[in-house]
Every structure is written in structure tokens, then in C-alpha cells.
Amino acid sequence: MYSFEYHRPSSLKEAASLARKYADAKLLAGGQSLIPPLKLRLARPSAMIDLGNLPELRGISVVGTNVVIGAATRHAEVAASKDVQMSLPVLAKVASGIGDRQVRNMGTIGGSIANNDPAADYPAALLGLGASVTTNKRDISADKFFTGLYETALRPGEIITSVAFPMAKRAAYIKFRNPASRYALVGVFVSETAGRVRVAVTGAAPCVFRVKDMEIALAAKFAPEAIARIRLPADKLNSDLHASAEYRSHLITVLAQRAVEAALSGK
């Protein structure tokens, strides 16, 4: 690692002030996305701002028709939450399938979506449910939050405080995972909320995205066969040593159908 200044603020206001002071500072939540590039010297911040001492960033609550999760809430906490399991069980399932036990007990939802790894699970949940990201400055819809490969709409000095997930009539997330990393080679999140259908895909492209053709077909008929013939062009999908773009295109259709089946069955 390179040397850097370490700060552990005691309030969100102090954290935001430090983030403004150090333009290239890194915010530390669970560290699961940040520590590896630091160890490999791929990141060289002048300062590290540890958010682990800020209780206002933790916690899970049900507010109206939304499940609100603090940015520093760990994946394991989301998976084990009775409120999440009762109000939005698909989100508990997503959290329980992230990484391994160590990652789930350290990683946070805010850290995951701020990093916006192209194969991460939470971005698909946010986009698939039409969630809203709250920062210390504003609210950002999921549709506008994820902007590109490891890129988001966050501005310098902006800190995620919570995420609000609308409850769904039915929803499911299915992923084809890399057996070593447990990241999604392709993951598909399907939901029906207040008469609207959303389909979000992770792992297949440089950034999580929605499949509008599938959404239209499922809005007309929420059944696996409604999307059986829909294929995404492979030219804009990822191709690497794990899977070709053509295979990922195939997986999107297959996993989307399975997600619809799971949503219908409530599993």
C-alpha cells in the first residue's frame, strides 16, 4: 500500500467536510471493494475516511411502502433482517448470496453500489425495484445512479446515507455465478411493483442495465414464455475468459425466464 492519512469522523457532517477537503479521498465502509486495489497499489488516495463510526448510516426500517436500509448496513444484516424477510424477501435472498460469509459480514450496501462493480448483485436489485439512493445532499433514482463501468452519479464529497426499496407484488433474482468469486457471470432481477414490471441485468455488460423489451412483454403477460424469444445483441455485452458475449446473451433470456418462474411461485 501507499501511505495515506487516516480519519475516523464521529459525524456525517465531519465526514462530508473531510471529503470536501481531500479531493481524492476514499470513503471506507466495509472495505471489501476498497482494500484489494489498495493492496495491489491500483488506488493511491491521499486520505482514507472511515465511516464505520457513524450510527446514522446503519439500520433497517419499513417506511410506508418502502424498505429503507442505511448505507453502512452489512449484507449479513440485510439477509437476517425480519423486516426485510417479511416485507421484501427477494432483497434478503440477494444479500444472502453475495460473496462468502466473510464478505457478507464486512461488506455494506453503500460500499457496493458506490463501487458499482459490473458483476455486483445489489445494483441489479436497485435497478430492478426502482429504488432511490439518498445522499447527504440529495435523492437519486436508481435509473440515474449507475452511469458506467465503476461509475455513478455521485459527486465529489457526496456520501450515500441510505437506500429506499419499494415493496414488490412479486420479484425474484437469479444469477449464474462464478464458482470462485460468486460474482454474477449474469444475474437477472425481475419485479412487478404497482402494475409496473422491471427487468435488470448485471454481469453481462460494463454496467447494470434494464431490458425494456422484456419489461413490455411481461407487462402484457407475466409468464416465462412471454420473453422466450427475446435475445439481446451480443455486440454490447462482455466477453472474457469466463463467458463469451454470445453465451451471456443466451444466459440473459434463460435466467430472466427462471426469475419470472421464481417470482410467480414466490420462491
Backbone as CSV, one residue per row, in Angstrom:
resi,resn,N_x,N_y,N_z,CA_x,CA_y,CA_z,C_x,C_y,C_z
1,MET,0.829,-1.198,0.000,0.000,0.000,0.000,0.870,1.258,0.000
2,TYR,0.322,2.323,-0.541,0.955,3.633,-0.421,0.512,4.258,0.902
3,SER,1.279,5.241,1.372,0.898,5.920,2.618,-0.261,6.879,2.363
4,PHE,-1.094,7.064,3.387,-2.218,7.995,3.300,-2.608,8.415,4.703
5,GLU,-3.344,9.502,4.811,-3.870,9.948,6.102,-5.144,9.167,6.412
6,TYR,-5.288,8.808,7.684,-6.475,8.057,8.106,-7.322,8.923,9.025
7,HIS,-8.627,9.020,8.698,-9.544,9.812,9.505,-10.760,8.959,9.878
8,ARG,-11.199,9.090,11.106,-12.380,8.369,11.578,-13.360,9.394,12.159
9,PRO,-14.165,10.034,11.324,-15.085,11.076,11.798,-16.156,10.519,12.723
10,SER,-16.664,11.388,13.572,-17.699,10.980,14.538,-19.086,11.441,14.119
11,SER,-19.191,12.121,12.981,-20.496,12.579,12.497,-20.478,12.627,10.976
12,LEU,-21.649,12.571,10.393,-21.761,12.647,8.945,-21.275,14.004,8.443
13,LYS,-21.560,15.045,9.202,-21.117,16.389,8.832,-19.591,16.459,8.769
14,GLU,-18.931,15.867,9.761,-17.473,15.860,9.766,-16.927,15.045,8.599
15,ALA,-17.571,13.913,8.299,-17.142,13.076,7.176,-17.248,13.829,5.859
16,ALA,-18.357,14.551,5.675,-18.549,15.326,4.449,-17.521,16.442,4.332
17,SER,-17.197,17.059,5.461,-16.189,18.119,5.464,-14.823,17.579,5.055
18,LEU,-14.478,16.409,5.578,-13.203,15.785,5.221,-13.177,15.390,3.748
19,ALA,-14.312,14.902,3.241,-14.383,14.503,1.840,-14.203,15.700,0.916
20,ARG,-14.701,16.848,1.346,-14.505,18.062,0.552,-13.056,18.543,0.631
21,LYS,-12.434,18.355,1.781,-11.066,18.828,1.981,-10.077,18.016,1.150
22,TYR,-10.271,16.689,1.101,-9.358,15.816,0.362,-10.073,15.342,-0.905
23,ALA,-9.759,15.978,-2.016,-10.484,15.727,-3.264,-10.388,14.277,-3.728
24,ASP,-9.247,13.629,-3.448,-9.067,12.250,-3.896,-9.197,11.250,-2.754
25,ALA,-9.849,11.655,-1.664,-10.022,10.761,-0.521,-10.916,9.578,-0.892
26,LYS,-10.699,8.452,-0.211,-11.540,7.281,-0.366,-12.359,7.088,0.902
27,LEU,-13.655,6.791,0.712,-14.528,6.514,1.840,-14.475,5.025,2.144
28,LEU,-14.232,4.689,3.390,-14.127,3.296,3.807,-15.391,2.894,4.567
29,ALA,-16.095,1.900,4.053,-17.274,1.364,4.731,-16.921,-0.033,5.227
30,GLY,-17.203,-1.054,4.398,-16.806,-2.412,4.780,-15.422,-2.784,4.287
31,GLY,-14.957,-2.079,3.260,-13.614,-2.306,2.747,-13.470,-3.433,1.750
32,GLN,-14.551,-4.144,1.442,-14.441,-5.308,0.565,-14.138,-4.940,-0.887
33,SER,-14.534,-3.739,-1.288,-14.225,-3.270,-2.637,-12.973,-2.411,-2.667
34,LEU,-12.611,-1.835,-1.534,-11.519,-0.863,-1.495,-10.160,-1.464,-1.129
35,ILE,-10.115,-2.356,-0.175,-8.832,-2.878,0.306,-8.050,-3.632,-0.776
36,PRO,-8.678,-4.493,-1.578,-7.895,-5.194,-2.612,-7.144,-4.263,-3.565
37,PRO,-7.774,-3.228,-4.155,-6.981,-2.347,-5.035,-5.918,-1.547,-4.288
38,LEU,-6.142,-1.272,-3.002,-5.108,-0.614,-2.213,-3.897,-1.529,-2.057
39,LYS,-4.139,-2.795,-1.757,-3.049,-3.751,-1.571,-2.277,-3.972,-2.871
40,LEU,-2.993,-3.887,-3.996,-2.347,-4.071,-5.295,-1.775,-2.768,-5.851
41,ARG,-1.917,-1.698,-5.076,-1.437,-0.371,-5.463,-2.111,0.148,-6.736
42,LEU,-3.346,-0.248,-6.914,-4.133,0.276,-8.020,-4.879,1.534,-7.621
43,ALA,-4.956,1.799,-6.316,-5.559,3.019,-5.786,-4.527,3.719,-4.916
44,ARG,-4.482,5.057,-5.017,-3.491,5.811,-4.256,-4.118,7.090,-3.691
45,PRO,-5.056,6.942,-2.739,-5.685,8.133,-2.163,-4.749,8.859,-1.202
46,SER,-4.959,10.153,-1.055,-4.171,10.902,-0.081,-4.732,10.747,1.322
47,ALA,-6.010,10.347,1.400,-6.651,10.197,2.710,-7.708,9.108,2.654
48,MET,-7.898,8.453,3.794,-8.938,7.453,3.968,-9.897,7.959,5.037
49,ILE,-11.190,7.973,4.716,-12.207,8.449,5.654,-13.069,7.259,6.056
50,ASP,-12.910,6.814,7.284,-13.589,5.628,7.789,-14.982,6.008,8.286
51,LEU,-16.018,5.427,7.659,-17.406,5.727,8.023,-17.972,4.740,9.044
52,GLY,-17.128,3.876,9.572,-17.606,2.823,10.456,-18.098,3.283,11.808
53,ASN,-17.839,4.540,12.160,-18.229,5.052,13.476,-19.457,5.955,13.398
54,LEU,-20.242,5.815,12.328,-21.392,6.699,12.126,-22.690,5.898,12.227
55,PRO,-23.314,5.874,13.402,-24.526,5.070,13.574,-25.687,5.514,12.697
56,GLU,-25.677,6.798,12.250,-26.787,7.264,11.410,-26.783,6.616,10.031
57,LEU,-25.700,5.915,9.697,-25.637,5.229,8.410,-26.037,3.759,8.524
58,ARG,-26.411,3.318,9.719,-26.758,1.919,9.933,-28.250,1.780,10.171
59,GLY,-28.763,0.582,9.971,-30.138,0.290,10.357,-31.052,-0.033,9.189
60,ILE,-32.134,-0.732,9.520,-33.153,-1.136,8.548,-34.517,-0.773,9.105
61,SER,-35.362,-0.174,8.285,-36.704,0.194,8.735,-37.688,0.085,7.581
62,VAL,-38.941,-0.080,7.918,-40.020,-0.081,6.930,-40.759,1.243,7.069
63,VAL,-40.744,2.025,6.004,-41.372,3.346,5.998,-42.415,3.374,4.894
64,GLY,-43.686,3.296,5.287,-44.746,3.245,4.288,-44.616,1.987,3.443
65,THR,-44.450,2.165,2.138,-44.315,1.034,1.224,-42.864,0.806,0.806
66,ASN,-41.937,1.349,1.578,-40.518,1.209,1.269,-39.768,0.500,2.390
67,VAL,-38.759,-0.253,2.019,-37.793,-0.794,2.972,-36.552,0.078,2.852
68,VAL,-36.195,0.759,3.945,-35.088,1.716,3.933,-33.897,1.109,4.661
69,ILE,-32.767,1.081,3.994,-31.569,0.446,4.544,-30.434,1.454,4.595
70,GLY,-29.836,1.627,5.775,-28.715,2.530,5.937,-27.520,2.080,5.121
71,ALA,-26.759,3.047,4.620,-25.668,2.742,3.694,-24.589,1.850,4.297
72,ALA,-24.367,1.954,5.593,-23.312,1.164,6.237,-23.838,-0.158,6.804
73,THR,-25.062,-0.519,6.459,-25.626,-1.795,6.896,-24.969,-2.930,6.127
74,ARG,-24.560,-3.956,6.833,-23.815,-5.038,6.205,-24.754,-6.032,5.517
75,HIS,-24.220,-6.724,4.520,-25.024,-7.677,3.756,-25.662,-8.721,4.669
76,ALA,-24.907,-9.208,5.637,-25.429,-10.234,6.543,-26.606,-9.711,7.361
77,GLU,-26.562,-8.434,7.705,-27.665,-7.831,8.458,-28.919,-7.746,7.611
78,VAL,-28.752,-7.423,6.335,-29.911,-7.376,5.431,-30.499,-8.774,5.269
79,ALA,-29.627,-9.756,5.075,-30.092,-11.129,4.888,-30.840,-11.656,6.107
80,ALA,-30.412,-11.250,7.307,-31.004,-11.776,8.544,-32.171,-10.944,9.059
81,SER,-32.418,-9.790,8.468,-33.450,-8.882,8.972,-34.857,-9.458,8.805
82,LYS,-35.615,-9.514,9.894,-37.000,-9.975,9.834,-37.865,-9.006,9.043
83,ASP,-37.566,-7.702,9.145,-38.322,-6.710,8.380,-38.144,-6.918,6.882
84,VAL,-36.914,-7.183,6.469,-36.649,-7.422,5.048,-37.278,-8.736,4.610
85,GLN,-37.133,-9.769,5.414,-37.680,-11.077,5.061,-39.203,-11.041,4.929
86,MET,-39.863,-10.214,5.738,-41.321,-10.120,5.686,-41.797,-9.177,4.581
87,SER,-41.130,-8.043,4.427,-41.617,-7.002,3.525,-41.072,-7.106,2.108
88,LEU,-39.846,-7.594,1.972,-39.209,-7.666,0.655,-38.234,-8.847,0.653
89,PRO,-38.766,-10.078,0.705,-37.905,-11.259,0.863,-36.863,-11.424,-0.235
90,VAL,-37.147,-10.931,-1.433,-36.164,-11.059,-2.514,-34.867,-10.329,-2.170
91,LEU,-34.968,-9.237,-1.425,-33.769,-8.480,-1.059,-32.918,-9.255,-0.058
92,ALA,-33.565,-9.969,0.862,-32.828,-10.819,1.793,-32.105,-11.930,1.039
93,LYS,-32.751,-12.457,0.002,-32.128,-13.508,-0.803,-30.920,-12.966,-1.557
94,VAL,-31.058,-11.767,-2.118,-29.929,-11.154,-2.821,-28.734,-11.010,-1.879
95,ALA,-28.991,-10.455,-0.688,-27.917,-10.222,0.278,-27.264,-11.523,0.726
96,SER,-28.061,-12.575,0.885,-27.517,-13.853,1.366,-26.638,-14.533,0.332
97,GLY,-26.738,-14.104,-0.935,-25.958,-14.736,-1.987,-24.736,-13.956,-2.408
98,ILE,-24.433,-12.864,-1.700,-23.275,-12.048,-2.048,-22.001,-12.664,-1.471
99,GLY,-21.007,-12.889,-2.330,-19.691,-13.349,-1.883,-19.747,-14.558,-0.964
100,ASP,-18.866,-14.548,0.048,-18.842,-15.600,1.054,-19.197,-15.002,2.421
101,ARG,-19.105,-15.802,3.471,-19.530,-15.344,4.794,-18.732,-14.133,5.266
102,GLN,-17.443,-14.134,5.003,-16.617,-13.008,5.436,-17.030,-11.722,4.722
103,VAL,-17.238,-11.817,3.424,-17.667,-10.640,2.660,-19.010,-10.133,3.163
104,ARG,-19.941,-11.040,3.426,-21.277,-10.632,3.881,-21.244,-9.994,5.266
105,ASN,-20.284,-10.391,6.081,-20.199,-9.826,7.422,-19.394,-8.532,7.485
106,MET,-18.749,-8.162,6.399,-17.974,-6.921,6.352,-18.509,-5.934,5.324
107,GLY,-18.908,-6.433,4.162,-19.353,-5.558,3.081,-20.653,-4.842,3.403
108,THR,-20.824,-3.646,2.838,-22.010,-2.831,3.093,-22.731,-2.518,1.785
109,ILE,-24.003,-2.224,1.900,-24.787,-1.916,0.708,-24.320,-0.613,0.059
110,GLY,-23.972,0.382,0.878,-23.494,1.647,0.335,-22.184,1.496,-0.403
111,GLY,-21.274,0.716,0.169,-19.997,0.483,-0.475,-20.144,-0.254,-1.787
112,SER,-21.070,-1.215,-1.815,-21.285,-1.996,-3.025,-21.798,-1.141,-4.174
113,ILE,-22.823,-0.339,-3.907,-23.398,0.422,-5.013,-22.523,1.614,-5.393
114,ALA,-21.767,2.161,-4.454,-20.849,3.255,-4.788,-19.725,2.750,-5.680
115,ASN,-19.303,1.501,-5.472,-18.253,0.905,-6.300,-18.778,0.536,-7.685
116,ASN,-20.031,0.099,-7.731,-20.703,-0.250,-8.989,-19.885,-1.223,-9.834
117,ASP,-19.476,-2.307,-9.209,-18.816,-3.375,-9.955,-19.804,-3.904,-10.996
118,PRO,-19.372,-4.126,-12.229,-20.297,-4.564,-13.280,-20.929,-5.929,-13.042
119,ALA,-20.402,-6.707,-12.090,-20.971,-8.022,-11.810,-21.569,-8.113,-10.405
120,ALA,-21.747,-6.981,-9.730,-22.287,-6.986,-8.366,-23.795,-7.235,-8.369
121,ASP,-24.308,-7.733,-7.252,-25.718,-8.095,-7.144,-26.622,-6.915,-6.783
122,TYR,-26.191,-6.088,-5.826,-27.060,-5.012,-5.358,-27.498,-4.038,-6.450
123,PRO,-26.614,-3.658,-7.399,-27.088,-2.765,-8.461,-28.300,-3.313,-9.213
124,ALA,-28.332,-4.631,-9.437,-29.484,-5.230,-10.105,-30.740,-5.092,-9.250
125,ALA,-30.599,-5.241,-7.930,-31.745,-5.095,-7.035,-32.267,-3.660,-7.042
126,LEU,-31.351,-2.693,-7.000,-31.772,-1.291,-7.031,-32.495,-0.962,-8.323
127,LEU,-31.892,-1.345,-9.440,-32.485,-1.016,-10.737,-33.743,-1.838,-10.979
128,GLY,-33.737,-3.085,-10.521,-34.887,-3.958,-10.727,-36.102,-3.597,-9.906
129,LEU,-35.900,-2.875,-8.817,-37.019,-2.455,-7.969,-37.334,-0.966,-8.109
130,GLY,-36.485,-0.244,-8.825,-36.703,1.211,-8.938,-36.440,1.905,-7.627
131,ALA,-35.342,1.546,-6.974,-35.012,2.104,-5.662,-34.534,3.545,-5.785
132,SER,-34.399,4.184,-4.624,-33.923,5.564,-4.555,-32.741,5.631,-3.600
133,VAL,-31.665,6.267,-4.048,-30.454,6.416,-3.238,-30.445,7.805,-2.607
134,THR,-30.343,7.851,-1.290,-30.275,9.125,-0.582,-28.840,9.394,-0.153
135,THR,-28.363,10.606,-0.441,-27.030,11.011,-0.018,-27.165,12.157,0.977
136,ASN,-26.019,12.691,1.415,-26.055,13.834,2.328,-26.488,15.108,1.619
137,LYS,-26.745,15.016,0.300,-27.128,16.212,-0.458,-28.440,16.086,-1.226
138,ARG,-28.839,14.868,-1.599,-29.997,14.730,-2.484,-30.467,13.281,-2.567
139,ASP,-31.579,13.092,-3.295,-32.082,11.766,-3.624,-31.804,11.504,-5.100
140,ILE,-31.375,10.279,-5.418,-31.057,9.909,-6.795,-31.784,8.612,-7.125
141,SER,-32.555,8.600,-8.197,-33.233,7.373,-8.589,-32.209,6.378,-9.123
142,ALA,-32.496,5.100,-8.952,-31.577,4.067,-9.427,-31.340,4.183,-10.927
143,ASP,-32.360,4.610,-11.666,-32.217,4.741,-13.117,-31.153,5.761,-13.507
144,LYS,-30.884,6.717,-12.619,-29.899,7.755,-12.913,-28.606,7.581,-12.115
145,PHE,-28.596,6.630,-11.195,-27.448,6.487,-10.298,-26.275,5.782,-10.968
146,PHE,-26.530,4.674,-11.649,-25.458,3.880,-12.259,-25.195,4.402,-13.667
147,THR,-24.003,4.919,-13.891,-23.733,5.624,-15.147,-22.727,4.943,-16.063
148,GLY,-21.944,3.984,-15.572,-20.948,3.332,-16.416,-20.090,2.387,-15.618
149,LEU,-19.035,1.888,-16.232,-18.134,0.937,-15.584,-17.500,1.560,-14.344
150,TYR,-17.854,1.037,-13.171,-17.385,1.559,-11.887,-17.696,3.056,-11.724
151,GLU,-18.720,3.535,-12.391,-19.073,4.953,-12.324,-20.513,5.130,-11.848
152,THR,-20.719,6.167,-11.045,-22.055,6.506,-10.569,-22.282,8.012,-10.681
153,ALA,-23.476,8.441,-10.302,-23.810,9.860,-10.344,-23.303,10.621,-9.122
154,LEU,-22.601,9.944,-8.205,-22.103,10.618,-7.005,-21.114,11.718,-7.376
155,ARG,-21.236,12.854,-6.694,-20.343,13.978,-6.908,-19.265,13.993,-5.825
156,PRO,-18.175,14.704,-6.054,-17.131,14.805,-5.021,-17.703,15.288,-3.692
157,GLY,-17.356,14.610,-2.614,-17.842,14.985,-1.295,-19.234,14.476,-0.963
158,GLU,-19.847,13.729,-1.870,-21.196,13.218,-1.644,-21.133,11.828,-1.021
159,ILE,-21.906,11.614,0.023,-21.867,10.359,0.780,-23.256,9.724,0.775
160,ILE,-23.334,8.453,0.400,-24.598,7.733,0.456,-24.996,7.525,1.917
161,THR,-26.244,7.838,2.252,-26.722,7.647,3.619,-27.705,6.478,3.743
162,SER,-28.521,6.258,2.710,-29.484,5.151,2.763,-30.010,4.839,1.368
163,VAL,-30.685,3.702,1.282,-31.343,3.292,0.044,-32.765,2.880,0.381
164,ALA,-33.733,3.385,-0.388,-35.140,3.049,-0.177,-35.618,2.133,-1.300
165,PHE,-36.063,0.923,-0.932,-36.542,-0.062,-1.899,-38.061,-0.151,-1.840
166,PRO,-38.767,0.099,-2.934,-40.219,-0.105,-2.937,-40.550,-1.585,-2.771
167,MET,-41.588,-1.869,-2.009,-42.028,-3.255,-1.884,-42.621,-3.708,-3.217
168,ALA,-42.457,-4.977,-3.509,-42.911,-5.511,-4.787,-44.062,-6.490,-4.599
169,LYS,-44.955,-6.505,-5.577,-46.021,-7.506,-5.577,-45.408,-8.890,-5.699
170,ARG,-44.412,-8.981,-6.574,-43.648,-10.219,-6.731,-42.319,-9.863,-7.383
171,ALA,-41.300,-10.601,-7.008,-39.960,-10.308,-7.528,-39.063,-11.511,-7.300
172,ALA,-38.020,-11.595,-8.114,-37.048,-12.681,-7.958,-35.730,-12.267,-8.607
173,TYR,-34.655,-12.841,-8.086,-33.319,-12.606,-8.643,-32.640,-13.948,-8.837
174,ILE,-32.182,-14.188,-10.067,-31.483,-15.424,-10.398,-30.144,-15.054,-11.017
175,LYS,-29.072,-15.688,-10.536,-27.773,-15.419,-11.141,-27.029,-16.710,-11.439
176,PHE,-26.229,-16.631,-12.507,-25.306,-17.695,-12.853,-23.961,-17.244,-12.330
177,ARG,-23.500,-17.833,-11.259,-22.349,-17.301,-10.541,-21.033,-17.936,-10.950
178,ASN,-19.995,-17.121,-10.869,-18.642,-17.634,-10.997,-18.375,-18.501,-9.765
179,PRO,-17.980,-19.753,-9.920,-17.828,-20.637,-8.757,-16.737,-20.208,-7.791
180,ALA,-15.780,-19.404,-8.250,-14.693,-18.973,-7.372,-15.053,-17.686,-6.638
181,SER,-15.455,-16.666,-7.372,-15.709,-15.352,-6.767,-17.146,-15.176,-6.292
182,ARG,-18.068,-15.969,-6.824,-19.500,-15.863,-6.576,-20.106,-14.596,-7.178
183,TYR,-19.316,-13.860,-7.933,-19.872,-12.755,-8.708,-20.732,-13.337,-9.829
184,ALA,-21.666,-12.534,-10.312,-22.564,-12.995,-11.365,-21.903,-12.914,-12.737
185,LEU,-21.788,-14.060,-13.424,-21.469,-14.007,-14.843,-22.613,-13.302,-15.558
186,VAL,-23.824,-13.629,-15.102,-25.042,-12.900,-15.469,-26.014,-13.058,-14.312
187,GLY,-26.665,-11.964,-13.950,-27.720,-12.011,-12.951,-28.907,-11.210,-13.455
188,VAL,-30.110,-11.740,-13.265,-31.323,-11.062,-13.752,-32.300,-10.874,-12.595
189,PHE,-32.733,-9.635,-12.413,-33.711,-9.286,-11.378,-35.002,-8.876,-12.078
190,VAL,-36.102,-9.533,-11.708,-37.413,-9.236,-12.286,-38.369,-8.861,-11.169
191,SER,-39.134,-7.786,-11.371,-40.106,-7.399,-10.350,-41.364,-6.833,-10.980
192,GLU,-42.444,-6.985,-10.256,-43.706,-6.327,-10.599,-44.106,-5.501,-9.386
193,THR,-44.154,-4.196,-9.554,-44.466,-3.277,-8.458,-45.508,-2.280,-8.915
194,ALA,-46.648,-2.255,-8.247,-47.709,-1.292,-8.568,-48.049,-1.305,-10.056
195,GLY,-48.148,-2.506,-10.620,-48.532,-2.615,-12.010,-47.415,-2.398,-13.006
196,ARG,-46.209,-2.103,-12.540,-45.073,-1.889,-13.427,-44.092,-3.045,-13.316
197,VAL,-43.574,-3.443,-14.456,-42.607,-4.536,-14.498,-41.233,-3.963,-14.825
198,ARG,-40.224,-4.446,-14.097,-38.846,-4.031,-14.349,-37.964,-5.267,-14.456
199,VAL,-37.030,-5.220,-15.386,-36.065,-6.305,-15.582,-34.682,-5.678,-15.616
200,ALA,-33.824,-6.067,-14.677,-32.472,-5.514,-14.600,-31.452,-6.640,-14.712
201,VAL,-30.355,-6.350,-15.422,-29.329,-7.357,-15.678,-27.974,-6.860,-15.185
202,THR,-27.278,-7.702,-14.455,-25.914,-7.405,-14.019,-24.973,-8.492,-14.548
203,GLY,-23.677,-8.174,-14.605,-22.679,-9.154,-15.006,-22.502,-9.324,-16.500
204,ALA,-23.419,-8.791,-17.298,-23.392,-9.036,-18.737,-22.768,-7.910,-19.542
205,ALA,-22.677,-6.725,-18.947,-22.201,-5.544,-19.668,-21.339,-4.703,-18.730
206,PRO,-20.747,-3.620,-19.226,-19.925,-2.781,-18.349,-20.680,-2.167,-17.176
207,CYS,-21.992,-2.102,-17.275,-22.805,-1.515,-16.194,-24.154,-2.205,-16.167
208,VAL,-24.756,-2.272,-14.999,-26.099,-2.836,-14.866,-27.056,-2.085,-15.787
209,PHE,-28.050,-2.804,-16.347,-28.964,-2.157,-17.284,-30.334,-2.831,-17.247
210,ARG,-31.334,-2.118,-17.782,-32.683,-2.666,-17.883,-32.926,-3.202,-19.285
211,VAL,-33.842,-4.175,-19.382,-34.214,-4.753,-20.677,-35.664,-4.348,-20.957
212,LYS,-35.829,-3.267,-21.699,-37.160,-2.698,-21.926,-38.073,-3.650,-22.702
213,ASP,-37.527,-4.385,-23.685,-38.365,-5.303,-24.467,-38.983,-6.373,-23.566
214,MET,-38.213,-6.865,-22.622,-38.747,-7.860,-21.696,-39.783,-7.246,-20.773
215,GLU,-39.544,-6.019,-20.342,-40.498,-5.338,-19.462,-41.856,-5.175,-20.152
216,ILE,-41.829,-4.781,-21.424,-43.073,-4.597,-22.179,-43.802,-5.930,-22.342
217,ALA,-43.055,-6.972,-22.681,-43.662,-8.291,-22.876,-44.258,-8.831,-21.585
218,LEU,-43.555,-8.651,-20.475,-44.042,-9.159,-19.187,-45.196,-8.322,-18.641
219,ALA,-45.238,-7.051,-18.981,-46.373,-6.215,-18.569,-47.656,-6.695,-19.233
220,ALA,-47.522,-7.204,-20.452,-48.689,-7.731,-21.160,-49.071,-9.122,-20.661
221,LYS,-48.060,-9.919,-20.350,-48.292,-11.271,-19.837,-47.114,-11.675,-18.974
222,PHE,-47.332,-11.731,-17.665,-46.244,-12.067,-16.744,-46.097,-13.574,-16.690
223,ALA,-45.336,-14.081,-17.671,-45.115,-15.522,-17.772,-43.801,-15.758,-18.496
224,PRO,-43.104,-16.866,-18.199,-41.795,-17.125,-18.818,-41.846,-17.150,-20.338
225,GLU,-42.926,-17.702,-20.901,-42.987,-17.824,-22.352,-43.108,-16.470,-23.055
226,ALA,-43.500,-15.455,-22.327,-43.651,-14.127,-22.929,-42.320,-13.550,-23.379
227,ILE,-41.215,-14.016,-22.789,-39.907,-13.451,-23.120,-38.961,-14.495,-23.719
228,ALA,-39.497,-15.656,-24.041,-38.661,-16.767,-24.509,-37.922,-16.450,-25.801
229,ARG,-38.485,-15.596,-26.639,-37.878,-15.307,-27.941,-37.053,-14.013,-27.943
230,ILE,-36.976,-13.352,-26.823,-36.239,-12.094,-26.774,-34.754,-12.375,-26.555
231,ARG,-33.938,-11.898,-27.474,-32.488,-12.063,-27.381,-31.822,-10.691,-27.456
232,LEU,-30.868,-10.457,-26.605,-30.130,-9.201,-26.642,-28.935,-9.332,-27.578
233,PRO,-28.652,-8.301,-28.366,-27.468,-8.348,-29.245,-26.198,-8.543,-28.430
234,ALA,-25.313,-9.381,-28.923,-24.093,-9.694,-28.186,-23.025,-8.620,-28.326
235,ASP,-23.180,-7.713,-29.281,-22.103,-6.771,-29.561,-21.845,-5.761,-28.452
236,LYS,-22.824,-5.597,-27.528,-22.638,-4.656,-26.431,-22.447,-5.354,-25.085
237,LEU,-22.262,-6.655,-25.106,-22.111,-7.433,-23.883,-20.652,-7.802,-23.643
238,ASN,-20.341,-8.150,-22.387,-18.976,-8.509,-22.015,-18.590,-9.865,-22.602
239,SER,-17.324,-9.977,-22.967,-16.760,-11.243,-23.395,-15.398,-11.384,-22.735
240,ASP,-15.203,-12.480,-21.978,-13.940,-12.664,-21.264,-13.640,-14.146,-21.136
241,LEU,-12.652,-14.481,-20.318,-12.256,-15.881,-20.192,-13.328,-16.742,-19.525
242,HIS,-14.283,-16.103,-18.853,-15.327,-16.862,-18.167,-16.511,-17.173,-19.070
243,ALA,-16.842,-16.247,-19.980,-18.000,-16.454,-20.850,-17.938,-15.482,-22.024
244,SER,-18.361,-15.951,-23.178,-18.403,-15.087,-24.358,-19.638,-14.193,-24.301
245,ALA,-19.628,-13.163,-25.110,-20.781,-12.268,-25.186,-22.014,-13.030,-25.674
246,GLU,-21.821,-13.942,-26.616,-22.944,-14.725,-27.140,-23.556,-15.604,-26.047
247,TYR,-22.694,-16.188,-25.206,-23.206,-17.026,-24.118,-23.943,-16.173,-23.089
248,ARG,-23.425,-14.995,-22.810,-24.114,-14.109,-21.878,-25.476,-13.687,-22.430
249,SER,-25.556,-13.449,-23.717,-26.842,-13.127,-24.324,-27.840,-14.260,-24.117
250,HIS,-27.376,-15.479,-24.310,-28.215,-16.660,-24.074,-28.641,-16.744,-22.613
251,LEU,-27.692,-16.518,-21.706,-27.994,-16.610,-20.278,-29.035,-15.589,-19.839
252,ILE,-29.000,-14.400,-20.395,-29.958,-13.372,-20.001,-31.382,-13.865,-20.205
253,THR,-31.662,-14.435,-21.367,-33.008,-14.931,-21.646,-33.382,-16.094,-20.731
254,VAL,-32.458,-17.031,-20.561,-32.726,-18.200,-19.724,-32.966,-17.800,-18.270
255,LEU,-32.102,-16.950,-17.736,-32.223,-16.556,-16.330,-33.435,-15.652,-16.110
256,ALA,-33.768,-14.837,-17.098,-34.964,-13.996,-16.966,-36.219,-14.866,-16.867
257,GLN,-36.272,-15.917,-17.676,-37.413,-16.830,-17.595,-37.473,-17.516,-16.229
258,ARG,-36.315,-17.927,-15.741,-36.283,-18.568,-14.423,-36.675,-17.585,-13.323
259,ALA,-36.284,-16.337,-13.463,-36.650,-15.332,-12.475,-38.165,-15.109,-12.463
260,VAL,-38.769,-15.094,-13.638,-40.226,-14.959,-13.718,-40.904,-16.143,-13.059
261,GLU,-40.407,-17.351,-13.331,-40.956,-18.545,-12.693,-40.853,-18.465,-11.179
262,ALA,-39.691,-18.019,-10.697,-39.483,-17.905,-9.246,-40.403,-16.848,-8.646
263,ALA,-40.587,-15.747,-9.358,-41.464,-14.690,-8.843,-42.915,-15.177,-8.768
264,LEU,-43.334,-15.933,-9.765,-44.710,-16.474,-9.768,-44.922,-17.484,-8.657
265,SER,-43.886,-18.265,-8.360,-44.006,-19.286,-7.328,-43.765,-18.756,-5.924
266,GLY,-43.199,-17.543,-5.842,-42.909,-16.954,-4.548,-41.662,-17.497,-3.895
267,LYS,-40.826,-18.187,-4.653,-39.604,-18.773,-4.109,-38.438,-17.793,-4.210
